[in-house]
Amino acid sequence: MKPASIAPLLWLRAAILATATFSLSALADVIPPQAAEAAKRLAQNPNAFDRADQYCKDKKVGNACSIPGNPFAGGGEGICRNELNRNSSTIDLNCERATSPIIERGLPSGGFLADDTLCSAYATDTYSNGIPIKKTLPMSELTCTPGPVLKDRFCADKENGAACTVELQSGGKKQEFPGVCKQEVESISLYFQGRRKASRMVLACQPPDDLPPRTYTPATWWQKLTQ
């Protein structure tokens, strides 16, 4: 019989709508060969960047920036920060909010459905590096039994697409904003005999509209000269 839940050796919660470049584990931090040159430039010059998003256009590293919209929708004041984009092999200058709102959704921590390989290994107590898997993967966040869609407290009595009101804390103040209950997939990444993911379905109160996608403009010759 398969166990109710198991825990990953290494995991990091990641919402599916997130658009940033993720660093899931030490393994994921390995710089691809095509990005090595950009990584070297960034190490040599902490102020370097190849392109800037629409909120940091005509700005430098450390300059103040602003993303339109309320805190719930992703807006707010921020700082222009540069980082290596492993996908495009460029150094990007992005506006990062100084603070993110705190939302207490009341969702449980577990319920992530593991794959058959991991569940079978746990059920038979397959050894990993000479250590029983049940000792290296104690009971916690994963499950081998499909469960229902989990709902946050703002959509507890609602269905997908229904209007909702979220409560959050931003800048030391409690605020409320209208939203929409949206069904999404949340995932965690873990490492056991290779990298793998476990997912769960969640119905949560989200902003009615997504922020516009980041668009980038190459750094001008003057910006490159003064970096």
GROMACS elastic network, one bead per residue, 0.5 to 0.9 nm:
[ bonds ]
;  ai    aj funct       b0    kb
    1   123     6  0.69043   500
    2     5     6  0.87204   500
    2   119     6  0.67893   500
    2   120     6  0.75478   500
    2   122     6  0.78435   500
    2   123     6  0.54770   500
    2   144     6  0.65041   500
    2   145     6  0.79208   500
    3     6     6  0.73978   500
    3   119     6  0.77984   500
    3   122     6  0.77716   500
    3   123     6  0.67367   500
    3   139     6  0.87156   500
    3   143     6  0.72867   500
    3   144     6  0.64568   500
    3   145     6  0.80602   500
    4   139     6  0.82500   500
    4   142     6  0.80005   500
    4   143     6  0.52969   500
    4   144     6  0.59782   500
    4   145     6  0.64286   500
    5   110     6  0.81504   500
    5   111     6  0.78227   500
    5   112     6  0.86038   500
    5   113     6  0.86793   500
    5   114     6  0.87834   500
    5   138     6  0.86322   500
    5   139     6  0.55375   500
    5   140     6  0.58607   500
    5   141     6  0.63602   500
    5   144     6  0.62593   500
    5   145     6  0.80849   500
    6   114     6  0.83643   500
    6   119     6  0.83386   500
    6   122     6  0.79553   500
    6   134     6  0.84017   500
    6   137     6  0.60842   500
    6   138     6  0.58957   500
    6   140     6  0.51156   500
    6   141     6  0.60354   500
    6   143     6  0.59606   500
    6   144     6  0.79801   500
    7    10     6  0.87192   500
    7    11     6  0.86964   500
    7   136     6  0.86232   500
    7   137     6  0.51079   500
    7   138     6  0.56262   500
    7   139     6  0.55628   500
    7   141     6  0.51383   500
    7   142     6  0.53667   500
    7   143     6  0.84379   500
    7   190     6  0.89546   500
    8    11     6  0.59873   500
    8   136     6  0.85433   500
    8   137     6  0.60197   500
    8   138     6  0.82644   500
    8   140     6  0.82880   500
    8   141     6  0.76400   500
    8   142     6  0.73714   500
    8   188     6  0.89634   500
    8   189     6  0.82278   500
    8   190     6  0.54370   500
    8   191     6  0.68841   500
    8   192     6  0.75882   500
    9   136     6  0.70595   500
    9   137     6  0.63843   500
    9   190     6  0.63641   500
    9   191     6  0.61636   500
    9   192     6  0.71086   500
   10    24     6  0.85822   500
   10    25     6  0.71605   500
   10   189     6  0.73420   500
   10   191     6  0.57857   500
   10   192     6  0.85249   500
   11    24     6  0.72941   500
   11    25     6  0.76816   500
   11   188     6  0.58799   500
   11   191     6  0.75344   500
   11   197     6  0.89501   500
   12    23     6  0.88646   500
   12    24     6  0.61087   500
   12    25     6  0.79870   500
   12   187     6  0.84039   500
   12   188     6  0.53799   500
   12   189     6  0.56949   500
   12   190     6  0.74298   500
   13    24     6  0.88573   500
   13   186     6  0.76601   500
   13   187     6  0.61873   500
   13   189     6  0.71128   500
   14    17     6  0.85778   500
   14    18     6  0.72273   500
   14    22     6  0.85193   500
   14    24     6  0.89182   500
   14   186     6  0.63910   500
   14   187     6  0.55766   500
   14   188     6  0.59554   500
   14   189     6  0.80145   500
   15    18     6  0.56538   500
   15   184     6  0.83180   500
   15   185     6  0.72106   500
   15   187     6  0.63995   500
   15   188     6  0.85323   500
   16    19     6  0.83054   500
   16   184     6  0.71466   500
   16   185     6  0.59657   500
   16   186     6  0.56361   500
   16   187     6  0.69983   500
   17   184     6  0.82787   500
   17   185     6  0.87324   500
   17   186     6  0.88049   500
   18    21     6  0.87300   500
   18    22     6  0.89883   500
   19    22     6  0.86114   500
   19   213     6  0.87584   500
   21    84     6  0.88733   500
   21    85     6  0.67562   500
   21    86     6  0.75163   500
   21    87     6  0.79854   500
   22    28     6  0.82829   500
   22    29     6  0.89134   500
   23    26     6  0.77323   500
   23    27     6  0.87554   500
   23    28     6  0.58264   500
   23    29     6  0.58950   500
   24    27     6  0.77613   500
   24    28     6  0.56670   500
   24    29     6  0.75347   500
   24   188     6  0.89642   500
   24   189     6  0.66889   500
   24   190     6  0.82965   500
   25    28     6  0.50592   500
   25    29     6  0.64254   500
   25   189     6  0.84434   500
   25   190     6  0.83304   500
   25   191     6  0.85997   500
   26    29     6  0.51106   500
   26    30     6  0.71903   500
   27    30     6  0.59096   500
   27   195     6  0.88172   500
   28    31     6  0.81446   500
   31    34     6  0.82463   500
   31    35     6  0.63929   500
   31    36     6  0.64493   500
   31    39     6  0.79490   500
   31    86     6  0.69957   500
   32    35     6  0.55094   500
   32    36     6  0.66077   500
   32    86     6  0.69731   500
   32    87     6  0.88757   500
   32    89     6  0.85094   500
   33    36     6  0.52228   500
   33    37     6  0.81572   500
   34    37     6  0.71918   500
   34    38     6  0.84239   500
   34    86     6  0.83713   500
   34    88     6  0.88911   500
   34    89     6  0.63126   500
   35    38     6  0.54217   500
   35    39     6  0.61878   500
   35    40     6  0.87207   500
   35    84     6  0.80922   500
   35    85     6  0.80390   500
   35    86     6  0.60377   500
   35    87     6  0.82116   500
   35    88     6  0.78607   500
   35    90     6  0.71792   500
   36    39     6  0.50399   500
   36    40     6  0.61700   500
   36    41     6  0.87290   500
   36    89     6  0.79246   500
   37    40     6  0.51592   500
   37    41     6  0.63798   500
   37    42     6  0.87666   500
   37    89     6  0.82663   500
   38    41     6  0.50988   500
   38    42     6  0.62174   500
   38    43     6  0.86499   500
   38    50     6  0.89204   500
   38    84     6  0.71767   500
   38    85     6  0.89160   500
   38    89     6  0.63894   500
   38    90     6  0.60150   500
   38    91     6  0.64640   500
   39    42     6  0.51275   500
   39    43     6  0.62096   500
   39    44     6  0.86803   500
   39    84     6  0.65006   500
   39    89     6  0.83482   500
   39    90     6  0.84618   500
   39    91     6  0.79024   500
   40    43     6  0.51089   500
   40    44     6  0.62439   500
   40    45     6  0.85944   500
   41    44     6  0.51130   500
   41    45     6  0.59884   500
   41    46     6  0.82758   500
   41    48     6  0.72160   500
   41    91     6  0.87692   500
   42    45     6  0.50630   500
   42    46     6  0.54461   500
   42    47     6  0.74502   500
   42    48     6  0.59134   500
   42    49     6  0.77554   500
   42    82     6  0.87524   500
   42    83     6  0.80541   500
   42    84     6  0.75947   500
   42    91     6  0.72900   500
   43    46     6  0.61862   500
   44    48     6  0.86391   500
   45    48     6  0.55060   500
   45   227     6  0.79478   500
   46    49     6  0.87282   500
   46    61     6  0.85984   500
   46    82     6  0.81074   500
   46   227     6  0.87573   500
   47    60     6  0.76816   500
   47    61     6  0.58264   500
   47    62     6  0.87140   500
   47    81     6  0.88710   500
   47    82     6  0.74095   500
   47   227     6  0.55170   500
   48    60     6  0.89622   500
   48    61     6  0.79955   500
   48    82     6  0.74549   500
   48    91     6  0.71800   500
   48    92     6  0.88224   500
   48    93     6  0.87298   500
   48   224     6  0.74652   500
   48   227     6  0.55866   500
   49    52     6  0.74244   500
   49    60     6  0.87404   500
   49    61     6  0.83167   500
   49    82     6  0.63740   500
   49    83     6  0.79752   500
   49    84     6  0.87311   500
   49    90     6  0.76472   500
   49    92     6  0.55825   500
   49    93     6  0.60204   500
   49   218     6  0.88748   500
   49   219     6  0.71415   500
   49   223     6  0.87613   500
   49   224     6  0.76821   500
   49   227     6  0.78457   500
   50    90     6  0.60636   500
   50    91     6  0.51766   500
   50    92     6  0.60549   500
   50    93     6  0.77131   500
   50   217     6  0.86404   500
   50   218     6  0.59417   500
   50   219     6  0.54300   500
   50   220     6  0.88224   500
   50   224     6  0.78755   500
   51    57     6  0.84031   500
   51    90     6  0.75908   500
   51    91     6  0.67926   500
   51    92     6  0.52826   500
   51    93     6  0.61895   500
   51    94     6  0.89501   500
   51   216     6  0.59405   500
   51   217     6  0.52962   500
   51   220     6  0.85718   500
   52    55     6  0.78003   500
   52    56     6  0.56567   500
   52    57     6  0.54322   500
   52    58     6  0.80523   500
   52    59     6  0.81417   500
   52    60     6  0.89984   500
   52    80     6  0.89003   500
   52    82     6  0.86528   500
   52    91     6  0.87624   500
   52    92     6  0.57624   500
   52    94     6  0.62306   500
   52    95     6  0.87596   500
   52   215     6  0.81155   500
   52   216     6  0.52308   500
   52   217     6  0.54224   500
   52   218     6  0.64965   500
   52   219     6  0.66736   500
   53    56     6  0.54475   500
   53    57     6  0.60263   500
   53    92     6  0.75530   500
   53    93     6  0.63017   500
   53    94     6  0.55541   500
   53    95     6  0.72636   500
   53   214     6  0.59365   500
   53   215     6  0.53956   500
   53   217     6  0.64227   500
   54    57     6  0.53612   500
   54    94     6  0.83960   500
   54    95     6  0.85390   500
   54   214     6  0.67667   500
   54   215     6  0.58545   500
   54   216     6  0.62450   500
   54   217     6  0.73867   500
   55    58     6  0.89116   500
   55    59     6  0.86399   500
   55    65     6  0.61812   500
   55    66     6  0.64393   500
   55    67     6  0.64966   500
   55    80     6  0.82210   500
   55    94     6  0.73243   500
   55    95     6  0.59268   500
   55   214     6  0.86823   500
   56    59     6  0.51923   500
   56    60     6  0.74335   500
   56    61     6  0.87281   500
   56    63     6  0.80585   500
   56    64     6  0.83720   500
   56    65     6  0.62958   500
   56    66     6  0.84772   500
   56    79     6  0.86156   500
   56    80     6  0.60410   500
   56    81     6  0.88974   500
   56    93     6  0.67116   500
   56    94     6  0.63137   500
   56    95     6  0.59822   500
   57    60     6  0.84215   500
   57    93     6  0.85242   500
   57   216     6  0.82120   500
   57   217     6  0.70454   500
   57   219     6  0.83363   500
   58   219     6  0.82588   500
   58   220     6  0.85525   500
   58   223     6  0.79256   500
   59    62     6  0.85071   500
   59    63     6  0.62287   500
   59    64     6  0.83531   500
   59    65     6  0.84087   500
   59    80     6  0.75767   500
   59    93     6  0.87980   500
   59   223     6  0.84060   500
   60    63     6  0.55972   500
   60    64     6  0.89535   500
   60    80     6  0.68958   500
   60    81     6  0.83728   500
   60    93     6  0.80058   500
   60   223     6  0.78188   500
   60   227     6  0.76939   500
   61    64     6  0.89020   500
   61    79     6  0.79269   500
   61    80     6  0.53185   500
   61    81     6  0.53890   500
   61    82     6  0.64641   500
   61    93     6  0.70836   500
   61    94     6  0.89184   500
   61   227     6  0.85181   500
   62    79     6  0.57912   500
   62    80     6  0.52438   500
   62    81     6  0.61652   500
   62    82     6  0.88156   500
   63    78     6  0.86366   500
   63    79     6  0.57700   500
   63    80     6  0.54633   500
   63    81     6  0.82674   500
   64    77     6  0.74418   500
   64    78     6  0.58653   500
   64    80     6  0.62543   500
   64    95     6  0.82375   500
   65    76     6  0.87385   500
   65    77     6  0.60321   500
   65    78     6  0.51029   500
   65    79     6  0.54371   500
   65    80     6  0.62691   500
   65    95     6  0.60907   500
   65    96     6  0.81390   500
   65    97     6  0.84133   500
   66    75     6  0.74575   500
   66    76     6  0.58085   500
   66    78     6  0.56864   500
   66    79     6  0.79810   500
   66    95     6  0.72582   500
   66    96     6  0.87338   500
   66    97     6  0.78819   500
   67    70     6  0.88445   500
   67    74     6  0.74749   500
   67    76     6  0.52359   500
   67    77     6  0.63318   500
   67    78     6  0.75086   500
   67    95     6  0.74634   500
   67    96     6  0.86492   500
   67    97     6  0.78280   500
   68    73     6  0.89096   500
   68    74     6  0.80638   500
   68    76     6  0.64901   500
   68    77     6  0.85859   500
   68   211     6  0.87739   500
   69    72     6  0.80814   500
   69    73     6  0.59892   500
   69    74     6  0.65279   500
   69    76     6  0.67106   500
   69   211     6  0.82759   500
   70    73     6  0.53889   500
   70    74     6  0.64401   500
   70    76     6  0.65036   500
   70   177     6  0.85542   500
   71    74     6  0.51207   500
   71    76     6  0.58720   500
   71   100     6  0.73733   500
   71   101     6  0.63346   500
   71   168     6  0.88544   500
   71   170     6  0.71459   500
   72    75     6  0.72160   500
   72   100     6  0.88994   500
   72   101     6  0.70408   500
   72   166     6  0.83090   500
   72   168     6  0.77939   500
   72   176     6  0.87624   500
   72   177     6  0.69366   500
   72   178     6  0.89893   500
   72   179     6  0.88173   500
   72   206     6  0.80313   500
   72   207     6  0.64860   500
   73   206     6  0.81704   500
   73   207     6  0.53993   500
   73   208     6  0.81031   500
   73   209     6  0.74402   500
   73   210     6  0.69628   500
   73   211     6  0.68365   500
   74    97     6  0.83400   500
   74   100     6  0.82012   500
   74   101     6  0.88297   500
   74   207     6  0.87211   500
   74   210     6  0.83818   500
   74   211     6  0.68441   500
   75    97     6  0.76991   500
   75   211     6  0.82725   500
   76    97     6  0.61093   500
   76    98     6  0.79163   500
   76    99     6  0.82651   500
   76   100     6  0.86780   500
   77    95     6  0.86466   500
   77    96     6  0.81667   500
   77    97     6  0.56574   500
   77    98     6  0.63348   500
   77    99     6  0.82615   500
   78    95     6  0.59848   500
   78    96     6  0.51566   500
   78    99     6  0.77883   500
   79    94     6  0.80837   500
   79    95     6  0.55219   500
   79    96     6  0.54507   500
   79    97     6  0.64650   500
   79    98     6  0.65071   500
   80    93     6  0.61675   500
   80    94     6  0.53808   500
   80    96     6  0.62140   500
   80    97     6  0.88285   500
   81    92     6  0.81299   500
   81    93     6  0.54624   500
   81    94     6  0.54614   500
   81    95     6  0.63674   500
   81    96     6  0.67332   500
   82    91     6  0.64457   500
   82    92     6  0.53535   500
   82    94     6  0.61613   500
   82    95     6  0.87892   500
   83    90     6  0.84579   500
   83    91     6  0.55236   500
   83    92     6  0.55230   500
   83    93     6  0.67014   500
   83    94     6  0.79102   500
   84    87     6  0.89143   500
   84    88     6  0.87674   500
   84    89     6  0.70481   500
   84    90     6  0.60482   500
   84    92     6  0.63225   500
   85    88     6  0.56868   500
   85    89     6  0.55335   500
   85    90     6  0.53941   500
   85    91     6  0.59086   500
   85    92     6  0.64350   500
   86    90     6  0.71894   500
   86    91     6  0.87819   500
   87    90     6  0.80389   500
   88    91     6  0.85727   500
   92   216     6  0.82555   500
   93   216     6  0.87833   500
   94   214     6  0.87058   500
   96    99     6  0.85628   500
   97   100     6  0.66072   500
   99   170     6  0.76760   500
   99   171     6  0.76332   500
  100   169     6  0.89792   500
  100   170     6  0.70538   500
  100   171     6  0.87888   500
  101   168     6  0.62557   500
  101   169     6  0.55653   500
  101   171     6  0.78153   500
  102   167     6  0.89178   500
  102   168     6  0.55614   500
  102   169     6  0.51023   500
  102   170     6  0.65484   500
  103   106     6  0.89952   500
  103   166     6  0.80196   500
  103   167     6  0.67070   500
  103   169     6  0.66922   500
  104   107     6  0.83000   500
  104   152     6  0.88289   500
  104   153     6  0.84805   500
  104   167     6  0.78919   500
  104   168     6  0.72183   500
  104   169     6  0.89820   500
  105   151     6  0.87101   500
  105   152     6  0.50881   500
  105   153     6  0.56507   500
  105   154     6  0.71911   500
  105   166     6  0.87985   500
  105   167     6  0.88608   500
  105   204     6  0.79638   500
  105   205     6  0.87038   500
  106   151     6  0.85628   500
  106   152     6  0.57300   500
  106   153     6  0.57710   500
  106   154     6  0.89038   500
  107   110     6  0.87597   500
  107   150     6  0.72011   500
  107   151     6  0.68832   500
  107   152     6  0.53696   500
  107   153     6  0.74967   500
  107   202     6  0.87347   500
  108   111     6  0.76261   500
  108   150     6  0.81436   500
  108   152     6  0.88838   500
  109   112     6  0.87431   500
  109   140     6  0.86661   500
  109   141     6  0.63665   500
  110   140     6  0.68886   500
  110   142     6  0.59856   500
  110   143     6  0.76365   500
  110   200     6  0.87814   500
  111   141     6  0.62715   500
  111   142     6  0.58017   500
  111   143     6  0.57405   500
  111   144     6  0.88867   500
  111   145     6  0.86667   500
  111   146     6  0.81510   500
  111   147     6  0.69569   500
  111   148     6  0.89645   500
  111   150     6  0.84549   500
  111   199     6  0.80346   500
  111   200     6  0.62683   500
  111   201     6  0.88779   500
  112   141     6  0.64452   500
  112   143     6  0.57573   500
  112   144     6  0.83311   500
  112   146     6  0.85618   500
  112   147     6  0.87876   500
  112   186     6  0.82422   500
  112   187     6  0.72402   500
  112   188     6  0.75198   500
  112   197     6  0.89678   500
  112   198     6  0.53338   500
  112   201     6  0.85402   500
  113   142     6  0.58907   500
  113   144     6  0.56794   500
  113   145     6  0.68555   500
  113   146     6  0.63038   500
  113   147     6  0.81396   500
  113   197     6  0.87343   500
  113   198     6  0.51582   500
  113   199     6  0.53963   500
  113   200     6  0.61889   500
  114   117     6  0.83113   500
  114   118     6  0.65256   500
  114   119     6  0.65357   500
  114   142     6  0.60592   500
  114   143     6  0.59380   500
  114   144     6  0.56634   500
  114   145     6  0.85271   500
  114   196     6  0.87610   500
  114   197     6  0.72548   500
  114   199     6  0.73378   500
  115   118     6  0.56573   500
  115   119     6  0.63019   500
  115   120     6  0.86864   500
  115   144     6  0.75119   500
  115   196     6  0.82201   500
  115   197     6  0.78540   500
  115   198     6  0.68930   500
  116   119     6  0.50375   500
  116   120     6  0.58978   500
  116   121     6  0.84393   500
  116   144     6  0.78426   500
  117   120     6  0.52597   500
  117   121     6  0.61947   500
  117   122     6  0.86761   500
  118   121     6  0.51050   500
  118   122     6  0.62107   500
  118   123     6  0.86009   500
  118   144     6  0.87968   500
  118   192     6  0.75807   500
  118   193     6  0.88728   500
  119   122     6  0.51383   500
  119   123     6  0.60798   500
  119   124     6  0.86905   500
  119   143     6  0.82764   500
  119   144     6  0.60091   500
  120   123     6  0.50346   500
  120   124     6  0.62246   500
  120   125     6  0.83150   500
  120   126     6  0.83446   500
  121   124     6  0.53939   500
  121   125     6  0.58259   500
  121   127     6  0.82068   500
  121   133     6  0.75084   500
  122   126     6  0.63204   500
  122   133     6  0.62297   500
  122   134     6  0.65051   500
  122   137     6  0.81870   500
  123   126     6  0.78535   500
  123   134     6  0.88556   500
  124   127     6  0.89984   500
  124   133     6  0.89397   500
  125   132     6  0.60057   500
  125   133     6  0.54992   500
  125   134     6  0.61293   500
  126   131     6  0.86583   500
  126   132     6  0.62727   500
  126   133     6  0.57582   500
  126   134     6  0.83222   500
  127   130     6  0.55488   500
  127   131     6  0.53334   500
  127   133     6  0.53800   500
  127   134     6  0.86138   500
  128   131     6  0.52699   500
  128   132     6  0.62617   500
  128   133     6  0.59373   500
  128   136     6  0.80602   500
  128   192     6  0.86662   500
  128   193     6  0.85230   500
  129   132     6  0.83700   500
  130   133     6  0.89583   500
  131   134     6  0.84568   500
  131   135     6  0.70140   500
  131   136     6  0.70546   500
  132   135     6  0.55591   500
  132   136     6  0.67676   500
  132   137     6  0.87714   500
  133   136     6  0.50232   500
  133   137     6  0.57114   500
  133   138     6  0.82084   500
  134   137     6  0.51616   500
  134   138     6  0.57155   500
  134   139     6  0.81197   500
  135   138     6  0.58379   500
  137   140     6  0.82962   500
  139   142     6  0.77908   500
  140   143     6  0.83242   500
  142   198     6  0.74005   500
  142   199     6  0.89115   500
  143   146     6  0.74119   500
  143   147     6  0.85765   500
  143   198     6  0.88580   500
  146   200     6  0.86148   500
  147   150     6  0.83563   500
  147   200     6  0.81625   500
  147   201     6  0.87195   500
  148   200     6  0.87818   500
  148   201     6  0.76594   500
  148   202     6  0.89132   500
  149   183     6  0.82929   500
  149   200     6  0.74799   500
  149   201     6  0.50277   500
  149   202     6  0.54097   500
  149   203     6  0.67031   500
  150   156     6  0.87135   500
  150   200     6  0.79949   500
  150   201     6  0.63438   500
  150   203     6  0.60593   500
  150   204     6  0.84116   500
  151   154     6  0.79230   500
  151   155     6  0.59184   500
  151   156     6  0.53749   500
  151   157     6  0.84767   500
  151   158     6  0.86591   500
  151   183     6  0.88362   500
  151   201     6  0.88305   500
  151   202     6  0.57711   500
  151   204     6  0.59928   500
  151   205     6  0.89602   500
  152   155     6  0.55461   500
  152   156     6  0.58678   500
  152   202     6  0.76508   500
  152   203     6  0.64569   500
  152   204     6  0.52372   500
  152   205     6  0.72916   500
  153   157     6  0.84025   500
  153   204     6  0.80707   500
  153   205     6  0.86170   500
  154   157     6  0.80734   500
  154   158     6  0.82755   500
  154   164     6  0.63198   500
  154   165     6  0.65549   500
  154   166     6  0.62216   500
  154   167     6  0.83145   500
  154   181     6  0.81001   500
  154   204     6  0.70528   500
  154   205     6  0.60251   500
  155   159     6  0.71833   500
  155   160     6  0.85685   500
  155   162     6  0.81760   500
  155   163     6  0.86277   500
  155   164     6  0.66256   500
  155   165     6  0.86996   500
  155   180     6  0.87398   500
  155   181     6  0.60832   500
  155   182     6  0.89522   500
  155   203     6  0.68200   500
  155   204     6  0.60689   500
  155   205     6  0.62061   500
  156   159     6  0.84371   500
  156   203     6  0.84612   500
  156   204     6  0.86998   500
  158   161     6  0.84754   500
  158   162     6  0.62091   500
  158   163     6  0.82486   500
  158   164     6  0.82304   500
  158   181     6  0.73976   500
  158   203     6  0.88825   500
  159   162     6  0.56922   500
  159   181     6  0.68567   500
  159   182     6  0.83815   500
  159   183     6  0.87605   500
  159   203     6  0.79209   500
  160   163     6  0.89281   500
  160   180     6  0.80043   500
  160   181     6  0.53030   500
  160   182     6  0.53595   500
  160   183     6  0.59594   500
  160   203     6  0.68565   500
  160   204     6  0.86842   500
  161   180     6  0.58755   500
  161   181     6  0.52062   500
  161   182     6  0.59321   500
  161   183     6  0.82406   500
  162   179     6  0.86782   500
  162   180     6  0.57306   500
  162   181     6  0.53949   500
  162   182     6  0.81065   500
  163   178     6  0.73612   500
  163   179     6  0.59378   500
  163   181     6  0.62322   500
  163   205     6  0.82000   500
  163   208     6  0.88245   500
  164   177     6  0.86213   500
  164   178     6  0.59757   500
  164   179     6  0.50419   500
  164   180     6  0.53631   500
  164   181     6  0.62737   500
  164   205     6  0.61438   500
  164   206     6  0.83957   500
  165   176     6  0.65367   500
  165   177     6  0.56487   500
  165   179     6  0.55377   500
  165   180     6  0.78583   500
  165   205     6  0.72089   500
  166   175     6  0.83020   500
  166   176     6  0.55414   500
  166   177     6  0.54672   500
  166   178     6  0.63478   500
  166   179     6  0.66347   500
  166   205     6  0.64266   500
  166   206     6  0.79469   500
  166   207     6  0.89538   500
  167   174     6  0.70336   500
  167   175     6  0.58054   500
  167   177     6  0.67945   500
  168   173     6  0.82477   500
  168   174     6  0.56783   500
  168   175     6  0.54700   500
  168   176     6  0.63655   500
  168   177     6  0.82606   500
  169   172     6  0.61960   500
  169   173     6  0.53750   500
  169   175     6  0.60964   500
  169   176     6  0.87323   500
  170   173     6  0.53856   500
  170   174     6  0.65018   500
  170   175     6  0.73441   500
  171   174     6  0.83895   500
  177   207     6  0.83160   500
  178   205     6  0.86878   500
  178   206     6  0.85936   500
  178   207     6  0.72680   500
  178   208     6  0.76745   500
  179   205     6  0.57632   500
  179   206     6  0.53039   500
  179   208     6  0.51786   500
  179   209     6  0.86935   500
  180   204     6  0.80038   500
  180   205     6  0.53486   500
  180   206     6  0.54192   500
  180   207     6  0.62597   500
  180   208     6  0.54635   500
  180   209     6  0.89956   500
  181   203     6  0.61709   500
  181   204     6  0.52603   500
  181   206     6  0.61235   500
  181   207     6  0.87189   500
  181   208     6  0.87623   500
  182   202     6  0.80688   500
  182   203     6  0.54328   500
  182   204     6  0.55658   500
  182   205     6  0.62868   500
  182   206     6  0.63816   500
  183   201     6  0.68599   500
  183   202     6  0.55491   500
  183   204     6  0.65162   500
  183   205     6  0.89238   500
  184   200     6  0.84582   500
  184   201     6  0.58258   500
  184   202     6  0.53974   500
  184   203     6  0.63568   500
  184   204     6  0.77466   500
  185   199     6  0.65077   500
  185   200     6  0.57661   500
  185   202     6  0.62020   500
  185   203     6  0.88526   500
  186   198     6  0.85126   500
  186   199     6  0.55606   500
  186   200     6  0.54981   500
  186   201     6  0.63744   500
  186   202     6  0.68943   500
  187   197     6  0.65278   500
  187   198     6  0.56000   500
  187   200     6  0.65571   500
  187   201     6  0.89773   500
  188   196     6  0.86593   500
  188   197     6  0.56962   500
  188   198     6  0.55136   500
  188   199     6  0.64727   500
  189   195     6  0.71790   500
  189   196     6  0.59762   500
  189   198     6  0.66493   500
  189   199     6  0.89484   500
  190   194     6  0.84766   500
  190   195     6  0.58941   500
  190   196     6  0.56004   500
  190   197     6  0.60697   500
  190   198     6  0.78873   500
  191   194     6  0.55420   500
  191   196     6  0.61407   500
  191   197     6  0.84685   500
  192   195     6  0.63194   500
  192   196     6  0.73302   500
  193   196     6  0.86438   500
  205   208     6  0.89351   500
  206   209     6  0.84140   500
  207   210     6  0.67097   500
  209   212     6  0.89211   500
  210   213     6  0.83858   500
  211   214     6  0.86135   500
  212   215     6  0.86014   500
  217   220     6  0.86313   500
  219   222     6  0.79731   500
  219   223     6  0.58345   500
  219   224     6  0.63797   500
  220   223     6  0.51075   500
  220   224     6  0.62928   500
  220   225     6  0.85686   500
  221   224     6  0.51213   500
  221   225     6  0.60981   500
  221   226     6  0.87141   500
  222   226     6  0.61903   500
  222   227     6  0.85795   500
  223   226     6  0.52381   500
  223   227     6  0.60657   500
  224   227     6  0.53325   500
